[in-house]
Amino acid sequence: MSSLETLIKAKTLLGLSDKATLFDIKQRYRKLMHKWHPDKNPNDLKTAEQMSIQINDAYKTILEYCKHYQFSFKEEDIKEKFASPHDWWEARFGDVNRPKK
């Protein structure tokens, strides 16, 4: 299985959205581990153990991917991320208060 397939499978197993934060990833992992922990499923121990292993592997795969993600700390990128809606619009479409010709 390719790295891409493995990553997509891990994302799907953890139920992550297309844009998940590290907080989201950890919350999904904890929620699934709580649900599938073998102590919580004594009547179906084999399935719970298999799911726990799969969830742990998926979590490790996602964290490994995140570890290599590069965050931009360029001033322009930071300003854009924290721009007000007015500033964002103006940067793309010009001065909104300028009279139309």
Secondary structure, 3 states (H helix, E strand, C coil): CCHHHHHHHHHHHHCCCCCCCHHHHHHHHHHHHHHHCHHHCHHHHHHHHHHHHHHHHHHHHHHHHHHCCCCCCCHHHHHHHCCCHHHHHHHHHCCCCCCCC
